[in-house]
Amino acid sequence: MQLVVPPLLQVNRWPEAARSLAAVAAVVLLALLPHVPHLPFWIPTLVVGALLWRLWLELTAAALPARWLRNLIAIVALLLVAVSYRTLNGLEAGTALLATMAGMKLIETRGVRDYTILIFISFFLLFAELLYDQSIVMLPYLLICATLITATLLRLHDGGAHIGYRDAVLRSARMLLQALPLAVLLFVFFPRLPGQFWAVPARDSATTGLSEEMNPGDVSDLSLSGSVAFRVEFKAALPPPAQRYWRAIVLHNFDGRTWRRERGGMLLPQTISDTADTYDYRLLVEPNNQRWIPVLDVPVQWSLRRSFMTGDLQLITPDPITQLTAITVRSATRYRFGVQLPLNSRRVDTRLSGTLNPRTRALAQQLRAQAGSDEDYIAAVLHMFNEQQFFYTLEPPRLEANAVDDFLFNTKRGFCEHFASAFTVLMRAAGIPARVVTGYQGGEYNSMGGYLIVRESDAHAWSEIWLEGRGWQRVDPTAAVAPQRIERGIDAALAANEAVPGCMLRQSQLFNRLRLGWDTLNTYWKQRIVQFDADEQRTIMNWLGIDNTDWRSLGLGLVLVFVIFFVALMTYLAWRFKPKQRDPVLTVYAALKRTLARQQLYCESYEGPMDFLSRVATTRPAVAAQLTEIRDLYVELRYGPQPTAQQLSRLRHLISRLSRSDLAQKLNA
């Protein structure tokens, strides 16, 4: 049975206007497609509906909607955007408004001018996608879309040449390739200014990763995420696994279940001294909408402008990290900090709320009474975790109101936050200042790229205690229960029936190499292209022998780049479109016409060479014989089967004799 295609679906039989409309609508949809995940459902539906409606009107030769109806739809759509985003400003609202404008413009398209406006809206939609996603995965799609949009624009303005779509696509691709050298030169030489390049408000994004509160189960839930938190490239050797503690948030306040940051800047700065074992590295932090920066132990130098370190060693930015951020840091893994503890800090870090967790407090008093010193007491608590039946698990049971009591005396199953919380409460109950630190521990080394990948599944919590004469010291109670978590990572610490995302891929050598290879490529793109900043530019300038890289030097270099590029472009175009070598017979005949024109003997527009020379010979008998021979030789050379060089030489000779003789007298005779 033969399938019958309805006439309206037979695109090859559509009129030219309908095909042009369909081509423009197609590139609008291609430009809109990447925005669909972050647009309300009604906006793509509106654009597709407007497209189908307008195409149906074109194919059925129906009239466009009345102006009042189009205006009403536009006003309703504008109000819906304002209600959905509570503003018309910003990246999300601006993108939604642009997409809505494309749908409204589709309804009223009448000709090439309207199609051209839709083409430029499509270009703006493509550019807006770069504000959302600058990954290497999106790059090929955006380049293909740009090529197709440009090809559609070429076909709309082909001047009646009726360029085929295939030829238009090839021509568009060739134009983009020709523009590539200029794009590269501008990328390298254009002065880099501090701050975000895109002068638009930062878009709202969901908060990811660690938070400023910690409840039992928060970190274990986070460990189920395989997304990358940050990458680290060390300038020299990596620190040992046991020293890869990435400090992020310090939690002081405890209400019996939840740990929180100390608010209000109540903690006084304390002195860092005797720093040793320093490491220089470059952080590439993924967007997380947080203000803290994860750093190795104690940072002593960092490159991020306007960032600062708090009194409890948190590195904080003034604004949330909403885009990929590169930071150069120097950290020390051996140091002395807070040897002299202010009274306010002691009060904050020994405080326990109310009467919750009474059994834990009693245990602390008992163990401290048996210990001879704070150090012995700490060792006794860690020994308890190591010797008793405590288990490290991603699926801890739910805890009751007295969460620490329930964990220590009943469930004894927990993740790092359970052990860090219980240990810190035990320290405070014995009068030892203590606090919880959350961050990341470890990281996967990518040997192809030479950097560490730290994922959300590497999230970790540990404790810090203060000891007289030694200051703040890190103690990780998880290491007493599951030491393999610190030395070999979370995969090695969990039971066989528990796994974090990507565990199976890491166990396969082939898939692991493919995964790391892709991450290397993606990271190179982010570091060298997306995060190309003034420091990277200065490095390239120094490599080129340009030591002074202020904005004046870069501006002068930019002008020189433009001059060199356009000179090279004009040279290429002059060579590419140089006129073909003219026929020597035509060249000689043109010289003859100029000679005769000086005597007011002009070739009329309707005359060929035979008619023209015959007319001149008739009106000028004195040169009739010469002109007749010239005419016959010209015809033989132009149209004869086998013209010879001797004939061409004879023609030149006759014209030369004609021009050397007393031509004026002969012609006027």
C-alpha positions as CSV (number, residue, x, y, z in Angstrom):
1,M,0.0,0.0,0.0
2,Q,1.5,3.3,-1.1
3,L,1.6,6.0,1.6
4,V,-0.2,9.2,0.4
5,V,1.4,12.4,1.7
6,P,-1.1,15.3,2.1
7,P,-0.4,18.2,-0.2
8,L,0.3,20.6,2.7
9,L,3.2,18.3,3.8
10,Q,4.9,18.1,0.4
11,V,7.6,20.7,1.0
12,N,9.0,20.5,-2.5
13,R,5.6,21.7,-3.9
14,W,5.3,24.6,-1.5
15,P,5.6,28.1,-3.0
16,E,8.9,30.0,-2.6
17,A,7.5,32.3,0.1
18,A,6.4,29.3,2.2
19,R,9.8,27.6,1.9
20,S,11.6,30.8,2.9
21,L,9.3,31.1,5.9
22,A,9.9,27.5,6.9
23,A,13.7,28.0,6.6
24,V,13.6,31.0,8.9
25,A,11.3,29.3,11.4
26,A,13.6,26.3,11.4
27,V,16.7,28.3,12.4
28,V,14.6,30.2,15.1
29,L,13.8,26.8,16.6
30,L,17.4,25.6,16.4
31,A,18.5,28.8,18.3
32,L,15.7,28.4,20.8
33,L,16.3,24.7,21.5
34,P,19.3,25.1,24.0
35,H,17.1,27.5,26.1
36,V,14.2,25.1,26.6
37,P,15.5,23.5,29.8
38,H,15.6,26.9,31.6
39,L,12.5,28.5,30.1
40,P,8.9,28.1,31.3
41,F,7.0,25.5,29.4
42,W,4.6,28.0,27.9
43,I,7.3,30.0,26.0
44,P,8.5,27.2,23.7
45,T,4.9,26.1,23.3
46,L,4.0,29.7,22.3
47,V,6.8,29.9,19.7
48,V,6.0,26.5,18.1
49,G,2.3,27.4,18.1
50,A,3.0,30.8,16.4
51,L,5.2,29.0,13.9
52,L,2.6,26.4,12.9
53,W,-0.1,29.0,12.8
54,R,1.9,31.4,10.5
55,L,2.9,28.5,8.2
56,W,-0.7,27.3,7.9
57,L,-1.7,30.9,7.0
58,E,1.0,31.0,4.3
59,L,0.1,27.6,2.8
60,T,-3.6,28.4,2.7
61,A,-3.2,32.0,1.5
62,A,-5.2,33.2,4.4
63,A,-5.0,36.7,5.8
64,L,-2.7,37.5,8.8
65,P,-4.4,38.0,12.1
66,A,-5.9,41.4,12.8
67,R,-3.6,44.0,14.3
68,W,-5.6,44.2,17.5
69,L,-5.4,40.5,18.0
70,R,-1.6,40.5,17.4
71,N,-1.2,43.4,19.9
72,L,-3.4,41.6,22.5
73,I,-1.3,38.4,22.2
74,A,1.9,40.4,22.5
75,I,0.7,42.2,25.7
76,V,-0.5,39.0,27.3
77,A,2.9,37.3,26.6
78,L,4.8,40.3,28.0
79,L,2.7,40.2,31.2
80,L,3.3,36.4,31.5
81,V,7.0,37.0,31.3
82,A,6.9,39.7,33.9
83,V,4.7,37.5,36.2
84,S,6.9,34.4,35.7
85,Y,10.2,36.2,36.5
86,R,8.9,39.2,38.6
87,T,11.0,41.4,36.4
88,L,11.9,42.1,32.8
89,N,15.6,42.6,33.7
90,G,18.3,40.0,34.0
91,L,19.5,37.0,32.0
92,E,16.6,34.7,32.5
93,A,13.9,37.3,32.0
94,G,15.7,38.8,29.1
95,T,16.1,35.5,27.3
96,A,12.5,34.7,27.9
97,L,11.4,38.1,26.5
98,L,13.7,37.5,23.4
99,A,12.1,34.1,22.8
100,T,8.6,35.5,23.2
101,M,9.5,38.3,20.7
102,A,10.5,35.7,18.2
103,G,7.1,34.0,18.5
104,M,5.3,37.3,18.2
105,K,7.3,38.3,15.2
106,L,6.5,35.0,13.4
107,I,2.8,35.9,13.5
108,E,3.3,39.1,11.6
109,T,6.0,38.2,9.1
110,R,5.2,39.6,5.6
111,G,8.5,39.7,3.7
112,V,12.3,39.7,3.6
113,R,12.6,42.6,6.1
114,D,10.6,40.6,8.8
115,Y,12.6,37.4,8.0
116,T,15.8,39.4,8.5
117,I,14.7,40.6,12.0
118,L,14.0,37.0,12.9
119,I,17.4,35.9,11.7
120,F,19.0,38.5,14.0
121,I,16.8,37.4,16.9
122,S,18.2,33.9,16.3
123,F,21.7,35.2,16.5
124,F,21.0,36.9,19.8
125,L,19.4,33.7,21.2
126,L,22.6,31.8,20.3
127,F,24.8,34.5,22.0
128,A,22.5,34.3,25.1
129,E,23.1,30.6,25.4
130,L,26.8,31.3,25.9
131,L,25.8,33.2,29.1
132,Y,24.3,29.9,30.4
133,D,26.7,27.3,29.0
134,Q,30.3,27.7,27.8
135,S,31.1,24.0,27.8
136,I,32.9,22.4,24.9
137,V,29.9,20.1,24.4
138,M,27.8,23.1,23.4
139,L,30.4,24.6,21.0
140,P,29.8,22.3,17.9
141,Y,26.0,22.9,18.2
142,L,26.4,26.7,18.3
143,L,28.8,26.7,15.4
144,I,26.5,24.6,13.3
145,C,23.5,26.8,14.2
146,A,25.5,29.9,13.3
147,T,26.4,28.4,9.9
148,L,22.8,27.5,9.2
149,I,21.5,30.9,10.3
150,T,24.1,32.7,8.1
151,A,23.2,30.5,5.2
152,T,19.5,31.3,5.6
153,L,20.4,35.0,5.6
154,L,22.5,34.6,2.4
155,R,19.5,32.9,0.7
156,L,17.2,35.7,1.7
157,H,19.5,38.4,0.2
158,D,20.9,36.5,-2.8
159,G,19.8,39.3,-5.2
160,G,17.7,37.0,-7.3
161,A,20.5,34.5,-7.9
162,H,18.4,31.7,-6.2
163,I,21.3,30.1,-4.4
164,G,20.7,26.5,-3.4
165,Y,20.7,25.7,0.4
166,R,23.7,23.5,0.0
167,D,25.7,26.2,-1.7
168,A,24.6,28.7,0.9
169,V,25.7,26.5,3.7
170,L,29.1,25.9,2.1
171,R,29.5,29.6,1.5
172,S,28.5,30.4,5.1
173,A,31.0,27.9,6.4
174,R,33.7,29.3,4.2
175,M,33.0,32.8,5.6
176,L,33.2,31.6,9.2
177,L,36.5,29.9,8.5
178,Q,37.8,33.1,6.9
179,A,36.8,35.1,10.0
180,L,38.5,32.6,12.3
181,P,42.1,34.2,12.1
182,L,40.6,37.5,13.1
183,A,38.7,36.0,15.9
184,V,41.8,34.3,17.3
185,L,43.8,37.5,17.1
186,L,41.1,39.4,18.9
187,F,40.8,36.7,21.5
188,V,44.6,37.0,22.3
189,F,45.1,40.7,22.0
190,F,41.9,42.3,23.2
191,P,42.6,43.8,26.6
192,R,41.2,41.7,29.5
193,L,39.5,43.7,32.2
194,P,38.9,42.4,35.7
195,G,35.4,41.1,36.6
196,Q,32.9,39.4,34.4
197,F,33.1,40.1,30.7
198,W,29.4,39.9,30.1
199,A,27.8,43.2,31.4
200,V,24.6,41.5,32.6
201,P,23.4,40.7,36.1
202,A,24.5,37.2,37.2
203,R,21.7,34.7,36.7
204,D,20.0,33.0,39.6
205,S,21.3,29.4,40.0
206,A,20.5,26.7,42.5
207,T,22.7,26.3,45.4
208,T,24.8,23.2,45.1
209,G,27.4,21.4,47.3
210,L,28.0,22.1,50.9
211,S,25.8,24.4,52.9
212,E,26.3,26.6,55.9
213,E,24.3,24.1,58.0
214,M,25.0,20.4,58.7
215,N,22.4,17.9,59.8
216,P,22.9,14.2,60.2
217,G,22.8,12.7,56.7
218,D,23.6,15.9,54.8
219,V,27.1,15.0,53.7
220,S,26.1,11.4,53.0
221,D,23.4,12.6,50.7
222,L,25.9,14.9,49.0
223,S,28.3,11.9,48.4
224,L,25.7,10.4,46.1
225,S,26.4,13.2,43.6
226,G,29.1,12.6,41.0
227,S,29.3,16.3,39.9
228,V,32.6,18.1,40.0
229,A,33.1,20.6,42.8
230,F,36.5,21.9,41.6
231,R,39.7,20.9,40.0
232,V,43.3,21.5,41.2
233,E,46.5,21.8,39.3
234,F,49.6,21.8,41.4
235,K,52.8,23.5,40.2
236,A,54.9,20.8,41.8
237,A,54.3,17.5,43.6
238,L,50.9,16.7,45.1
239,P,50.5,16.6,48.8
240,P,50.1,13.1,50.3
241,P,46.5,11.7,50.4
242,A,46.4,12.1,54.2
243,Q,47.0,15.9,53.8
244,R,44.4,16.6,51.1
245,Y,41.9,18.3,53.3
246,W,40.0,21.1,51.4
247,R,38.7,23.5,54.0
248,A,35.4,25.2,53.2
249,I,33.0,26.0,56.0
250,V,33.6,26.2,59.8
251,L,30.6,25.4,62.0
252,H,30.5,26.7,65.6
253,N,26.8,26.7,66.8
254,F,25.1,23.5,67.8
255,D,21.5,23.1,68.9
256,G,21.7,19.4,69.7
257,R,21.1,18.3,66.1
258,T,22.2,20.9,63.6
259,W,25.6,22.7,63.3
260,R,25.7,26.2,61.9
261,R,28.2,29.0,61.1
262,E,28.8,31.7,63.6
263,R,27.0,34.8,62.4
264,G,27.8,38.5,62.9
265,G,31.6,38.4,62.7
266,M,32.1,37.7,66.4
267,L,35.3,35.8,66.0
268,L,38.5,37.8,66.3
269,P,41.4,37.2,63.8
270,Q,44.2,34.9,65.1
271,T,47.8,34.6,64.2
272,I,49.1,32.0,61.7
273,S,52.8,31.2,62.3
274,D,55.5,28.6,61.6
275,T,54.0,27.7,58.2
276,A,55.8,24.9,56.3
277,D,55.2,22.4,53.5
278,T,53.6,25.0,51.3
279,Y,52.0,24.1,48.0
280,D,51.2,26.4,45.0
281,Y,48.2,25.4,43.0
282,R,45.5,26.7,40.7
283,L,41.8,26.1,41.6
284,L,39.1,25.9,39.0
285,V,35.9,26.2,41.0
286,E,32.6,25.2,39.4
287,P,29.6,27.5,39.9
288,N,27.9,26.7,43.2
289,N,26.2,30.0,44.2
290,Q,28.2,30.0,47.4
291,R,30.6,32.5,48.8
292,W,33.2,30.2,50.3
293,I,36.2,28.8,48.4
294,P,37.6,25.3,49.2
295,V,41.3,25.6,49.9
296,L,44.0,23.2,51.0
297,D,44.4,23.6,54.8
298,V,45.5,27.1,55.5
299,P,45.8,29.6,52.6
300,V,48.6,32.1,53.0
301,Q,48.3,33.8,49.5
302,W,45.5,33.9,47.0
303,S,44.8,35.8,43.7
304,L,41.0,36.4,43.8
305,R,40.4,40.1,44.2
306,R,38.2,41.3,47.1
307,S,38.2,37.9,48.8
308,F,39.2,37.7,52.5
309,M,39.9,35.2,55.2
310,T,37.8,35.0,58.3
311,G,39.0,34.6,61.9
312,D,38.4,30.8,61.6
313,L,40.3,30.4,58.3
314,Q,37.4,30.4,55.8
315,L,38.3,32.0,52.5
316,I,35.2,34.0,51.5
317,T,34.3,36.0,48.3
318,P,32.1,39.1,48.5
319,D,29.7,37.7,45.9
320,P,28.4,34.1,45.3
321,I,30.4,32.1,42.7
322,T,28.0,32.0,39.8
323,Q,30.5,31.2,37.0
324,L,33.5,29.1,36.6
325,T,36.2,30.8,38.7
326,A,40.0,30.3,38.6
327,I,42.1,31.1,41.6
328,T,45.8,30.8,42.3
329,V,46.5,29.8,45.9
330,R,49.5,29.1,48.1
331,S,48.6,26.9,51.2
332,A,50.5,25.5,54.1
333,T,49.8,22.0,55.5
334,R,52.0,22.5,58.6
335,Y,51.4,25.6,60.7
336,R,50.5,27.0,64.1
337,F,47.3,28.9,64.4
338,G,45.5,30.5,67.3
339,V,48.0,29.6,70.0
340,Q,46.5,32.4,72.1
341,L,42.7,31.8,72.2
342,P,40.5,34.9,72.8
343,L,37.9,34.5,75.5
344,N,35.1,35.1,73.1
345,S,36.3,32.2,70.8
346,R,36.6,29.9,73.8
347,R,33.1,30.7,74.9
348,V,31.7,30.1,71.4
349,D,33.6,26.8,70.8
350,T,32.8,25.2,74.2
351,R,29.1,26.1,74.2
352,L,26.5,23.3,74.3
353,S,22.8,24.0,73.9
354,G,20.4,23.2,76.8
355,T,20.3,19.7,78.3
356,L,20.2,17.7,75.1
357,N,22.4,14.6,74.7
358,P,22.8,13.9,78.4
359,R,24.4,10.5,78.0
360,T,27.1,11.9,75.7
361,R,27.9,14.6,78.3
362,A,28.1,11.9,81.1
363,L,30.4,9.8,78.9
364,A,32.7,12.8,78.3
365,Q,32.9,13.5,82.0
366,Q,33.8,9.9,82.7
367,L,36.4,9.6,80.1
368,R,38.0,12.9,80.9
369,A,38.2,12.0,84.6
370,Q,40.1,8.8,83.6
371,A,42.5,10.6,81.3
372,G,45.5,12.4,82.6
373,S,45.4,15.2,80.0
374,D,43.5,16.6,77.1
375,E,45.7,14.7,74.7
376,D,45.0,11.4,76.6
377,Y,41.3,12.2,76.6
378,I,41.3,12.7,72.8
379,A,43.2,9.5,72.3
380,A,40.6,7.7,74.4
381,V,37.7,8.9,72.4
382,L,39.4,7.9,69.1
383,H,40.2,4.5,70.6
384,M,36.5,4.1,71.5
385,F,35.5,4.8,67.8
386,N,38.1,2.4,66.6
387,E,37.5,-0.5,69.0
388,Q,33.8,-0.5,69.4
389,Q,31.3,-1.6,66.7
390,F,31.0,1.7,64.8
391,F,30.4,1.5,61.1
392,Y,31.0,3.9,58.2
393,T,28.0,3.8,55.9
394,L,26.2,5.9,53.3
395,E,22.9,4.8,54.7
396,P,22.8,5.7,58.4
397,P,19.5,5.1,60.3
398,R,17.4,8.1,61.3
399,L,18.4,9.6,64.6
400,E,16.0,10.7,67.4
401,A,15.8,14.1,69.1
402,N,19.0,13.4,71.1
403,A,20.9,12.8,67.9
404,V,24.4,12.4,69.3
405,D,23.2,10.1,72.2
406,D,21.3,7.9,69.7
407,F,24.3,7.6,67.4
408,L,26.9,6.8,70.1
409,F,24.8,4.4,72.2
410,N,22.3,2.9,69.8
411,T,22.8,3.0,66.0
412,K,26.6,3.3,65.8
413,R,26.2,3.6,62.1
414,G,27.0,6.9,60.4
415,F,28.9,8.9,57.8
416,C,31.6,11.4,58.4
417,E,29.2,14.1,59.7
418,H,28.0,11.8,62.4
419,F,31.5,11.0,63.7
420,A,32.6,14.7,63.4
421,S,29.5,15.9,65.3
422,A,29.8,13.3,68.0
423,F,33.5,13.9,68.5
424,T,33.1,17.7,68.7
425,V,30.3,17.4,71.3
426,L,32.4,15.0,73.4
427,M,35.3,17.6,73.3
428,R,33.0,20.5,74.3
429,A,31.4,18.4,77.1
430,A,34.9,18.0,78.5
431,G,35.7,21.7,78.3
432,I,38.0,21.5,75.2
433,P,37.2,24.2,72.5
434,A,36.1,22.3,69.4
435,R,34.3,23.0,66.1
436,V,33.2,21.2,63.0
437,V,34.8,21.9,59.6
438,T,33.2,20.8,56.4
439,G,34.8,20.6,53.0
440,Y,36.3,17.9,50.9
441,Q,38.9,15.2,51.4
442,G,41.0,13.5,48.7
443,G,40.3,13.8,45.0
444,E,40.9,11.7,41.9
445,Y,44.2,12.3,40.1
446,N,43.9,12.7,36.3
447,S,47.2,11.6,35.0
448,M,46.3,12.7,31.5
449,G,45.7,16.3,32.5
450,G,48.0,16.4,35.6
451,Y,45.4,17.6,38.0
452,L,43.1,16.5,40.8
453,I,39.3,16.2,40.3
454,V,37.4,16.8,43.5
455,R,33.8,15.8,43.3
456,E,30.8,16.4,45.5
457,S,31.1,12.7,46.5
458,D,34.4,13.7,48.2
459,A,32.6,16.0,50.6
460,H,33.8,15.4,54.2
461,A,33.5,16.7,57.7
462,W,36.1,16.7,60.5
463,S,36.8,18.4,63.8
464,E,39.2,21.0,65.0
465,I,40.2,21.2,68.7
466,W,42.2,23.7,70.6
467,L,45.1,22.6,72.8
468,E,47.1,24.7,75.2
469,G,50.4,25.8,73.6
470,R,49.6,24.2,70.3
471,G,46.6,26.1,69.0
472,W,44.0,24.6,66.7
473,Q,44.6,21.1,65.6
474,R,42.7,19.0,63.0
475,V,41.3,15.7,64.2
476,D,39.4,13.4,61.9
477,P,37.4,10.8,63.8
478,T,36.4,9.1,60.5
479,A,40.0,8.1,60.1
480,A,39.7,6.1,63.4
481,V,36.7,4.1,62.0
482,A,37.6,3.9,58.3
483,P,41.2,4.9,57.7
484,Q,41.0,3.7,54.1
485,R,38.6,6.7,53.4
486,I,41.5,9.1,54.0
487,E,44.2,7.1,52.2
488,R,42.4,5.6,49.3
489,G,39.1,7.5,48.9
490,I,35.5,6.9,49.6
491,D,35.2,3.9,47.2
492,A,37.6,1.9,49.3
493,A,35.8,2.8,52.6
494,L,32.3,1.6,51.8
495,A,30.9,-1.8,51.9
496,A,30.5,-3.8,48.7
497,N,26.7,-3.1,48.5
498,E,27.3,0.6,48.7
499,A,28.7,2.7,45.9
500,V,29.0,6.3,44.9
501,P,28.3,7.5,41.4
502,G,30.9,6.5,38.8
503,C,32.3,3.7,40.8
504,M,31.8,1.1,38.1
505,L,33.4,3.3,35.4
506,R,36.4,3.9,37.6
507,Q,36.9,0.1,38.0
508,S,36.9,-0.4,34.2
509,Q,40.3,0.6,32.8
510,L,39.0,1.4,29.3
511,F,36.0,3.5,30.4
512,N,38.1,5.2,33.1
513,R,40.7,6.3,30.5
514,L,37.9,7.5,28.2
515,R,36.3,9.4,31.1
516,L,39.6,11.0,32.2
517,G,40.5,11.9,28.6
518,W,37.2,13.7,28.1
519,D,37.6,15.5,31.4
520,T,41.1,16.5,30.3
521,L,39.8,18.0,27.1
522,N,36.9,19.7,28.9
523,T,39.2,21.1,31.5
524,Y,41.7,22.5,29.0
525,W,38.8,24.2,27.2
526,K,37.7,25.8,30.5
527,Q,41.1,26.8,31.7
528,R,42.7,28.0,28.5
529,I,39.6,29.4,26.6
530,V,36.7,30.1,29.0
531,Q,39.0,31.3,31.8
532,F,41.5,33.1,29.6
533,D,42.3,36.2,31.8
534,A,44.8,39.0,32.1
535,D,47.4,36.6,33.6
536,E,47.1,34.1,30.7
537,Q,47.3,37.0,28.3
538,R,50.4,38.4,30.0
539,T,52.0,34.9,29.7
540,I,51.4,34.8,25.9
541,M,52.6,38.4,25.5
542,N,55.8,37.6,27.3
543,W,56.3,34.5,25.2
544,L,55.9,36.8,22.1
545,G,58.6,39.1,23.5
546,I,56.1,41.8,24.6
547,D,57.0,42.8,28.2
548,N,54.8,45.8,28.6
549,T,51.2,44.5,28.6
550,D,49.2,47.6,29.9
551,W,46.0,48.6,28.0
552,R,47.9,51.1,25.8
553,S,50.3,48.5,24.5
554,L,47.5,46.0,24.0
555,G,45.4,48.7,22.2
556,L,48.3,49.4,19.9
557,G,48.8,45.7,19.3
558,L,45.1,45.4,18.5
559,V,45.3,48.2,15.9
560,L,48.4,46.5,14.3
561,V,46.5,43.2,14.3
562,F,43.6,44.8,12.4
563,V,45.9,46.5,9.9
564,I,47.8,43.2,9.3
565,F,44.6,41.2,9.0
566,F,42.9,43.5,6.6
567,V,46.0,44.0,4.4
568,A,46.3,40.2,4.2
569,L,42.5,39.9,3.5
570,M,42.7,42.5,0.7
571,T,45.8,40.8,-0.8
572,Y,43.9,37.5,-0.8
573,L,40.8,39.0,-2.3
574,A,42.8,40.8,-5.0
575,W,44.5,37.5,-5.9
576,R,41.2,35.5,-5.6
577,F,39.2,37.9,-7.8
578,K,41.9,39.2,-10.2
579,P,40.6,39.5,-13.8
580,K,41.4,36.6,-16.0
581,Q,44.1,37.2,-18.7
582,R,42.4,38.9,-21.7
583,D,42.5,37.5,-25.2
584,P,45.4,39.1,-27.0
585,V,43.3,39.6,-30.1
586,L,40.7,41.5,-28.1
587,T,43.5,43.6,-26.6
588,V,44.7,44.5,-30.0
589,Y,41.2,45.3,-31.2
590,A,40.6,47.5,-28.2
591,A,43.7,49.5,-29.0
592,L,42.5,50.0,-32.6
593,K,39.1,51.3,-31.3
594,R,40.9,53.8,-29.1
595,T,43.0,55.0,-32.1
596,L,39.9,55.5,-34.2
597,A,38.0,57.1,-31.4
598,R,40.7,59.9,-31.2
599,Q,39.5,60.7,-34.8
600,Q,35.8,60.8,-33.7
601,L,35.2,57.4,-35.2
602,Y,33.2,55.6,-32.5
603,C,31.9,52.0,-32.4
604,E,28.1,52.1,-31.8
605,S,26.7,49.8,-29.1
606,Y,24.8,47.7,-31.7
607,E,27.9,47.2,-34.1
608,G,30.1,44.2,-34.1
609,P,33.8,44.4,-35.3
610,M,32.9,43.5,-39.0
611,D,30.2,46.1,-39.3
612,F,32.2,48.8,-37.5
613,L,35.4,48.4,-39.6
614,S,33.4,48.1,-42.8
615,R,31.6,51.4,-42.0
616,V,34.9,53.1,-41.3
617,A,36.5,51.8,-44.5
618,T,33.6,53.1,-46.5
619,T,33.8,56.6,-45.0
620,R,37.6,56.7,-45.1
621,P,38.7,55.4,-48.5
622,A,42.4,56.4,-47.9
623,V,42.7,53.6,-45.3
624,A,40.1,51.3,-46.6
625,A,42.6,48.6,-47.8
626,Q,44.4,48.6,-44.4
627,L,41.1,48.4,-42.4
628,T,39.7,45.7,-44.7
629,E,42.8,43.5,-44.1
630,I,42.7,44.3,-40.3
631,R,39.0,43.2,-40.3
632,D,39.7,39.9,-42.1
633,L,42.6,39.1,-39.9
634,Y,40.6,39.8,-36.8
635,V,37.8,37.5,-37.9
636,E,40.2,34.8,-38.8
637,L,42.0,35.0,-35.4
638,R,38.7,35.2,-33.5
639,Y,36.7,32.6,-35.3
640,G,39.0,30.7,-37.5
641,P,39.8,27.0,-36.8
642,Q,43.5,27.3,-36.4
643,P,44.8,30.9,-35.8
644,T,48.5,31.3,-35.9
645,A,51.0,33.5,-34.1
646,Q,52.1,34.9,-37.5
647,Q,48.5,36.2,-38.1
648,L,48.5,37.9,-34.7
649,S,51.9,39.5,-35.4
650,R,50.6,40.7,-38.8
651,L,47.5,42.2,-37.2
652,R,49.7,44.1,-34.7
653,H,51.9,45.3,-37.5
654,L,49.1,46.7,-39.6
655,I,47.6,48.6,-36.6
656,S,51.1,49.9,-35.8
657,R,51.6,51.1,-39.3
658,L,48.2,52.7,-39.3
659,S,49.0,54.5,-36.1
660,R,52.5,55.6,-37.3
661,S,51.4,56.9,-40.7
662,D,49.9,60.3,-41.1
663,L,46.6,58.9,-39.9
664,A,44.8,62.1,-39.4
665,Q,45.5,63.3,-43.0
666,K,44.6,60.0,-44.5
667,L,41.3,59.7,-42.5
668,N,40.4,63.2,-43.3
669,A,41.3,62.9,-47.0
